[in-house]
Amino acid sequence: MTDYKLWPATNGPDTAASDSAVTAGVEWRTTRNDLYLKGYRYYRGTTAVRGTDVATWNHDTTSMITGSQTAFTTPTATGWQEALLTTPYPAVASGVKYVSGVLFTDPGDTANCHYTATTGYWSSGAGTSGIGDTNLSAPGINDSAGGQGKFVAGSTLARPVTNANGINFWVEPILSDSDGSGGGGDPEETGTVSAQLVGTALPDAFAGLIDWENGTIVATLHTAAWTPDITTLSRVSGLANEVVTGHGYVQGTGQVLTGKSSTFVSAASLTARANSTAYAVGDLVRPASSNGHVYRCIAAGTSASSAPTWPTTPLTTVTDGTVTWIECGRGVAILDCDPIEFGGITGEALYLVLSDRTASGAANQPVILLVQFEQAESGTTQFDYHPPAGGLVHFPVF
């Protein structure tokens, strides 16, 4: 699960502006159709600043987004204040202009309220040309139809409509690639797991049981018809043609894994490679100074008196004394059922893919795990989530 913010590493000023109660906020947008509004943040520059209610509106239709309203707890310190929505989080759409606003007020004195502000931020400062990226961005004042730096006076929460000449009120939405409900076909491990294929990104510290319990998880083989770039594979772009056309699928719908589980062991949890030590084919090690990668012995022998230079490119080999190691991903997962066997393979099978639904388009990404075989498979092959049958293992980010 990944969160997106406008100012993930930037703070507002440690000052406060004084006014009557006001709802002030920011206009923003995304270019993705698979994100959700998780919550909000505002920067509390001094202890005088207090945000209470918060919500998001469609800039053009002026309607409040269903499920977008919540409230901040009474703050006790300065800095970023956060409020999360109840799950499932409301979805947001690509290209739509949204306005999020926080009501800054003092229930005991609505005529003397405070908010954090930077004058000219959107018109002549850091935000003149806009900030953010394709996940979440806020336009500068000249690129915003109604003008950035919006506010509306009043002691109740309302849609910010007035252009404050480029003032930044340090209010931001929090977007997420998960709706927070933990439903659907995503795999779970004590919480929500995002079914997002992200190349070899995997937290080294993670290890434990993964339950494939939601929806119907199936395993299928892919042939040479699909040749993704393993190092840059992303949620949509790397599979845009594959998931639409079904290229490379064999063996029907594969083996159903619903109700099964697998134990995942990260690279950091493996035994470190040692100097002048005998290793057999199939042994798994990590470097003594862990780099997050797993290496499997493919030629038995004795390791050298010093460590080799470990490759991090997928399926690259390295000689270590008389031992040959191959880079085989970020961890090892072993299924709790009989090994998956595929027979009658036509052509060469290069990948095994776990998916949680039938793809209906590039945006409907079904893949939750990808294994690249160390060598092409044909005829009958067996896979048990453990080398030597499988090579590079890609898992979603937890």
C-alpha positions in Angstrom: 0.0 0.0 0.0 1.5 3.3 -1.0 0.4 6.8 0.0 0.8 10.0 -2.0 1.1 13.5 -0.6 1.8 17.0 -2.0 4.4 17.8 0.6 5.8 14.5 1.9 9.1 16.0 3.1 8.3 19.8 3.3 6.9 21.7 6.3 5.0 24.9 6.3 6.2 28.0 8.1 6.2 28.3 11.9 3.9 31.2 11.8 0.1 31.8 11.9 -2.2 34.3 10.3 -5.2 35.6 12.2 -8.7 36.0 10.8 -12.3 35.1 11.5 -13.3 31.4 10.9 -12.5 30.3 7.4 -12.4 27.1 5.3 -9.2 27.2 3.3 -7.6 24.6 1.1 -6.0 23.5 -2.1 -6.9 22.4 -5.6 -5.4 19.2 -6.8 -5.8 16.4 -9.4 -4.4 13.0 -10.4 -3.8 11.3 -13.7 -4.5 7.8 -12.3 -7.8 5.9 -12.1 -6.8 3.5 -9.4 -6.3 5.8 -6.4 -8.4 6.6 -3.4 -8.8 9.5 -1.0 -7.4 8.2 2.2 -7.4 11.4 4.3 -5.9 14.8 4.9 -3.1 16.8 6.5 -2.6 20.4 7.4 0.4 22.1 8.8 0.1 23.7 12.3 2.7 26.4 12.4 1.9 27.5 15.9 -0.3 26.3 18.7 -2.8 29.0 17.8 -3.7 27.2 14.6 -6.6 24.7 14.8 -8.3 22.8 12.0 -11.6 21.1 12.7 -13.7 19.7 9.9 -12.4 18.8 6.4 -13.9 17.6 3.1 -13.3 17.5 -0.7 -15.4 18.9 -3.5 -15.5 18.4 -7.3 -14.2 21.8 -8.5 -16.4 21.9 -11.6 -19.7 20.4 -10.3 -19.2 22.0 -6.8 -20.6 18.8 -5.2 -18.9 17.3 -2.1 -17.3 13.9 -2.7 -19.3 11.2 -1.0 -17.4 9.9 2.0 -14.8 12.6 1.9 -15.8 14.5 5.1 -14.2 13.9 8.4 -12.7 15.9 11.4 -9.3 16.4 12.9 -8.8 15.6 16.6 -7.9 18.5 18.9 -4.2 19.1 18.2 -1.6 19.1 21.0 1.6 19.9 19.1 2.7 21.9 16.1 3.6 20.2 12.8 1.6 18.2 10.4 -1.9 17.1 11.6 -3.5 14.1 10.0 -7.1 12.9 9.7 -8.1 9.6 8.0 -11.4 8.7 6.4 -13.4 5.6 7.2 -12.9 2.7 4.8 -13.5 1.9 2.1 -11.9 5.2 1.0 -13.7 7.1 -1.8 -12.2 6.6 -5.3 -10.8 9.6 -7.3 -10.7 9.9 -11.0 -8.0 11.0 -13.5 -8.2 14.5 -14.8 -10.9 15.7 -12.4 -10.2 18.9 -10.5 -10.8 18.6 -6.8 -10.7 21.1 -3.9 -10.0 20.0 -0.4 -10.7 22.4 2.4 -10.1 22.5 6.2 -12.3 24.6 8.5 -9.9 26.7 10.7 -11.8 27.9 13.7 -11.8 28.3 17.4 -15.2 27.1 18.8 -14.8 29.5 21.7 -13.9 32.5 19.6 -14.9 32.3 15.9 -13.8 35.9 15.3 -10.2 35.2 16.2 -9.0 32.1 14.4 -5.6 31.2 13.0 -4.2 29.2 10.0 -0.8 28.6 8.6 -0.1 30.5 5.3 2.6 31.4 2.9 1.7 34.5 0.8 2.5 34.3 -3.0 3.4 30.6 -2.8 1.2 29.7 -5.9 1.7 33.0 -7.8 5.4 33.8 -7.4 6.9 31.2 -5.0 7.7 27.5 -5.1 4.3 26.5 -6.4 4.1 29.0 -9.4 4.4 26.2 -11.9 2.6 23.6 -9.8 4.0 20.8 -7.6 3.6 17.0 -7.5 3.7 14.3 -10.1 1.3 12.0 -12.0 0.0 10.4 -8.8 -1.0 13.7 -7.1 -0.4 17.3 -8.2 -1.5 20.8 -7.4 -1.4 23.4 -10.2 0.0 26.9 -9.9 -2.3 29.9 -9.9 -2.1 30.4 -13.7 -2.9 26.8 -14.4 -5.9 26.6 -12.1 -9.3 27.5 -13.6 -10.5 29.2 -10.4 -7.2 30.2 -9.0 -5.2 28.3 -6.4 -5.2 29.3 -2.7 -9.0 29.0 -2.2 -10.9 30.0 0.9 -14.4 30.9 2.1 -15.3 32.8 5.3 -17.7 31.3 7.8 -17.8 29.2 11.0 -19.1 26.1 9.2 -17.3 23.9 6.7 -18.0 25.0 3.1 -16.4 24.7 -0.3 -13.5 27.1 -0.8 -14.3 29.4 -3.7 -12.4 32.6 -3.4 -9.0 33.1 -4.9 -6.6 34.3 -2.2 -4.0 35.6 -4.7 -1.8 32.6 -4.5 -1.7 32.0 -0.7 -0.7 28.5 0.3 -2.7 27.3 3.3 -0.7 24.1 3.7 -3.6 21.8 3.3 -3.2 18.5 1.3 -5.1 15.3 0.6 -3.6 11.9 1.2 -4.2 9.5 -1.7 -3.6 5.7 -1.6 -3.5 2.9 -4.1 -5.7 0.8 -1.8 -9.3 1.6 -0.6 -8.3 0.3 2.8 -11.0 -2.3 3.1 -8.8 -5.4 2.5 -11.4 -6.8 0.2 -11.2 -8.1 -3.4 -8.7 -10.6 -4.5 -5.6 -9.0 -2.8 -3.5 -11.3 -0.7 -3.3 -10.5 2.9 -0.8 -10.7 5.8 -2.3 -9.3 9.0 -3.7 -6.3 7.2 -4.2 -5.0 3.7 -1.8 -6.1 1.0 -1.7 -4.1 -2.2 -1.8 -6.4 -5.3 0.6 -4.2 -7.2 3.5 -5.6 -9.2 6.4 -3.3 -8.6 9.4 -5.0 -10.1 11.7 -6.3 -7.4 10.7 -3.9 -4.7 10.2 -5.8 -1.5 10.9 -4.8 2.1 13.9 -6.9 3.3 12.5 -7.1 6.8 9.3 -8.8 5.9 9.0 -12.6 6.5 6.0 -14.7 7.5 2.8 -16.3 6.4 0.8 -15.0 3.5 -2.8 -16.2 3.1 -4.2 -16.4 -0.4 -7.8 -16.3 1.0 -9.7 -13.7 -1.0 -11.2 -14.4 -4.3 -9.9 -17.2 -6.5 -6.1 -17.2 -6.9 -4.9 -19.2 -9.9 -1.4 -20.0 -11.3 -0.8 -19.9 -15.0 2.3 -20.2 -17.2 3.4 -17.6 -19.7 5.4 -18.3 -22.8 7.9 -16.4 -24.9 4.9 -14.4 -26.4 5.3 -12.1 -23.4 8.8 -10.6 -22.7 8.5 -7.9 -20.1 11.4 -5.8 -18.9 11.8 -7.3 -15.4 13.8 -4.4 -14.0 11.1 -1.8 -14.8 7.9 -3.8 -14.8 5.0 -1.6 -13.4 1.4 -2.1 -12.5 -0.1 -1.2 -15.9 2.5 -0.3 -18.5 4.5 -3.5 -18.3 1.4 -5.6 -18.9 -0.8 -3.3 -21.0 -0.8 -5.7 -24.0 -0.5 -8.9 -22.1 -3.6 -8.6 -19.9 -5.9 -7.4 -22.7 -5.1 -10.1 -25.2 -4.2 -13.0 -23.0 -1.0 -13.7 -24.9 1.1 -16.6 -23.5 -1.5 -18.3 -21.3 -1.4 -22.1 -21.3 -2.9 -24.8 -19.2 -6.3 -23.2 -19.1 -7.0 -21.4 -15.9 -4.1 -23.0 -14.0 -4.3 -24.4 -10.5 -6.6 -22.8 -8.0 -4.8 -21.8 -4.8 -7.7 -20.3 -2.9 -7.5 -21.2 0.8 -3.8 -22.1 0.6 -1.0 -20.1 2.2 2.7 -19.7 1.6 5.6 -18.9 3.9 7.7 -16.1 2.6 11.4 -15.8 3.7 13.0 -12.5 2.8 16.6 -12.2 1.7 17.6 -10.5 5.0 16.3 -13.6 6.9 18.6 -16.1 5.0 21.9 -17.4 6.2 24.8 -15.2 5.2 27.4 -16.6 2.7 30.7 -17.5 4.5 34.3 -17.7 3.3 35.9 -21.0 2.4 32.7 -23.0 2.9 31.4 -25.9 0.9 28.0 -25.3 -0.8 25.7 -27.7 -2.7 23.4 -27.0 -5.6 20.2 -25.4 -4.4 21.7 -23.7 -1.3 20.4 -20.2 -0.7 22.4 -17.4 0.8 22.5 -13.7 1.2 25.7 -11.5 1.2 27.2 -10.9 4.7 26.3 -7.3 4.1 22.7 -7.8 3.0 21.8 -6.1 -0.2 18.2 -7.4 -0.2 18.9 -10.1 -2.8 18.8 -13.9 -2.7 21.5 -16.1 -4.3 21.2 -19.8 -5.1 24.1 -22.2 -5.7 23.9 -23.7 -9.3 27.4 -25.2 -9.3 28.6 -26.9 -6.1 32.0 -26.1 -4.7 33.9 -24.2 -2.0 33.5 -20.4 -1.6 36.5 -18.1 -1.9 38.4 -16.6 1.0 36.7 -13.3 0.3 33.2 -12.4 -0.9 32.5 -11.8 -4.6 31.0 -8.7 -6.1 27.3 -9.6 -5.8 25.2 -8.8 -8.9 21.8 -7.3 -8.5 20.6 -7.7 -12.1 17.9 -10.4 -12.3 19.3 -14.0 -12.9 22.9 -12.9 -13.2 25.6 -15.4 -12.2 28.8 -14.8 -10.3 31.8 -17.1 -9.6 32.8 -17.5 -5.9 35.8 -19.8 -5.6 34.5 -23.0 -7.2 30.9 -22.1 -6.5 28.6 -20.4 -9.0 25.7 -18.3 -7.6 22.7 -17.0 -9.5 20.7 -13.9 -8.4 17.2 -15.2 -7.9 15.1 -12.4 -6.5 14.2 -10.9 -3.1 13.0 -13.9 -1.2 11.7 -17.5 -1.2 8.1 -18.5 -0.9 7.0 -22.1 -0.3 3.4 -23.1 -0.9 1.6 -25.3 1.6 0.1 -27.7 -1.0 1.6 -30.1 -3.5 3.9 -28.6 -6.1 2.1 -27.1 -9.1 2.7 -29.2 -12.2 2.1 -28.1 -15.7 2.1 -30.6 -18.6 1.9 -30.4 -22.3 3.5 -27.0 -22.5 3.7 -25.8 -26.1 6.6 -23.6 -26.8 8.8 -22.4 -23.9 7.4 -21.3 -20.5 9.4 -18.4 -19.1 7.2 -17.1 -16.4 4.7 -18.3 -13.8 2.1 -15.8 -12.9 -0.3 -15.7 -9.9 -3.5 -13.7 -10.6 -6.6 -13.0 -8.7 -9.1 -12.4 -11.5 -9.5 -12.4 -15.3 -8.1 -9.3 -16.9 -10.6 -7.1 -18.7 -8.1 -4.3 -19.6 -4.7 -2.8 -18.8 -6.1 -1.0 -15.8 -7.6 -4.2 -14.4 -4.3 -5.6 -13.2 -4.7 -9.3 -12.1 -1.1 -10.1 -11.3 0.0 -10.4 -7.7 3.1 -12.5 -8.1 5.5 -13.1 -10.9 8.3 -15.8 -11.1 10.8 -15.8 -13.9 12.2 -19.3 -14.5 16.0 -19.6 -14.4 15.8 -21.4 -17.8 13.0 -21.9 -20.3 10.6 -24.8 -19.4 8.9 -27.1 -21.9 7.0 -30.4 -21.8 6.2 -30.8 -18.1 7.4 -28.5 -15.4 6.9 -28.4 -11.7 6.8 -25.3 -9.5 6.8 -25.2 -5.7 7.8 -21.6 -5.0 11.3 -22.6 -4.2 14.4 -22.8 -6.4 15.5 -24.6 -8.5 12.1 -24.6 -10.2 11.7 -20.9 -9.9 14.1 -18.0 -10.3 13.3 -14.4 -9.7 10.3 -13.9 -7.3 8.4 -10.6 -7.5 6.1 -9.9 -4.6 3.8 -6.9 -4.0 4.8 -4.2 -1.5 3.4 -4.8 2.0 
